[in-house]
Amino acid sequence: MRVLPGVVTGVAAGAAVLALAGCAKFDAALVLAGCSSSSSSTSSASSDSTASSNSGGSPVTVRLGFLENITHAPALVGLKEGFFTKALGSAGTVKPTAFSTGTEETTALLAGQLDVAYVGPNPAINAWQKSSGSAIKIISGAATGGASLVVKKGITAAGQLKGKTLATPSLGNTQDVALRSYLKTNGITTNTTGGGDAFIKPTTPNSAAVLEFKSGQIAGGSEPAPYDVEMVQDGGTVLLSETGVTTIMVVTQSFLSAHPAVVADLLKAQVQANDYIKANPTTAQSVANDELTSFTGKPLKASVVAAAFKETTFTNDPDESSLQTDATQAVSLGLLKPVKLDGIFDLGPLNTALAAAGESQISS
């Protein structure tokens, strides 16, 4: 696979993360090498300084992570339209890095290589547990929905998935947990090594799962947008729409403590990005596609992006009840040790940004 600038793929980092996850249920953080980034975005960082360089009021470089998904459109729009750059002003710049999976992204967070990240709920919960509640805070929502279990035509019930191979982005990620929980509810067993009644195959990058589905190597997959949409356009049918929280915004507690004003600026940009998406949905689709292409090197079909936006709700609400459900499901599957989420949210800065924008605040 060709490794593009600013993109962390599963070929190197993901292989180590998945191998560890299968053996130890995510009990260690791996250091990812080479998490550099570049983009055509006007908000790409021009400084090599790190977040710690802000002592004495010098500008901060915010190391921002996100996934190569349309469900991360607020990040894409925020970068392309310069919302992060404008909100930060002279306080700092943004250095974006695109990841293939949330598992890789949270590994980078725990390794001290990111300050802020758009990530799925289950990887965030995992980071919270592994750090005993000391690593991150959830500071905003970004999107709900925008993920589906897509299967071959002719499969209309869970029972027909016995003996079938299904893809997910990575072991223990949000779509992986959703699929395994759905199968368990329907009496179909799975395990972390690919066995059981149905065979779950973590596949990175997500585009590889689309190709395997198209070629008939797998019977389907639980994937986020745009990859679920591409599977449908390749002849698949949606067996399960995943409607809960898909993308949240997290910050390391050390960065939040050191740079609260910068975090406030980033949240202002997040609110502006979601407002832009709501006010200009068609234009936002093109903007998100253009920015994503600057990282992946390959634009999505306009019809794919349109369908991905249609199935996704872009919201600043992190949906606390949905997050708790995700944690409960992961524990029941043996993918996560019992965890208390008390204190994982810090929505004060978000509510300040929402109030300044004349929008309703979010309770937690």
NORCORZI-V585123 format. One record per residue. PSI is psi in whole degrees, 0 to 359 (999 if undefined). Layout:
# NORCORZI-V585123
psi = [PSI;PSI]
This chain:
# NORCORZI-V585123
psi = [140;125;120;150;138;8;125;115;169;357;319;296;317;324;319;319;315;323;318;318;321;336;325;16;46;37;8;153;131;148;123;134;146;40;51;166;154;154;159;353;145;346;9;146;142;357;148;5;158;176;333;354;6;3;136;11;10;157;148;140;114;117;105;126;151;171;159;54;151;337;352;26;324;321;315;315;319;323;308;319;359;19;320;316;313;320;322;325;227;358;337;185;168;132;101;144;129;137;157;324;156;333;315;320;316;333;318;320;311;336;1;22;354;153;320;146;142;123;163;162;318;316;324;318;320;317;322;315;314;331;7;37;17;351;314;166;142;122;351;158;173;319;150;160;203;29;146;155;112;133;169;148;142;340;116;357;154;324;334;356;355;133;2;154;131;142;150;163;318;157;124;1;178;315;328;314;318;316;312;323;319;315;318;317;330;17;20;124;151;165;174;353;12;7;193;193;323;147;113;126;97;127;120;136;172;328;333;324;322;315;320;324;315;325;356;11;334;158;350;189;153;106;151;163;138;2;326;322;319;323;320;317;342;15;4;172;146;119;330;125;128;110;355;189;135;320;132;166;125;158;147;144;328;320;319;319;321;330;60;326;324;318;319;320;318;323;326;317;322;314;317;321;314;325;320;317;317;322;333;62;319;313;321;327;315;320;313;318;317;316;320;321;328;341;320;335;0;115;151;154;142;324;327;314;318;316;325;318;322;325;1;137;119;116;150;354;119;358;75;318;322;320;318;321;317;316;316;318;317;321;316;335;354;15;350;137;154;135;141;130;9;125;358;337;142;90;5;308;324;314;328;317;320;318;319;332;1;28;160;140;166;128;156;999]
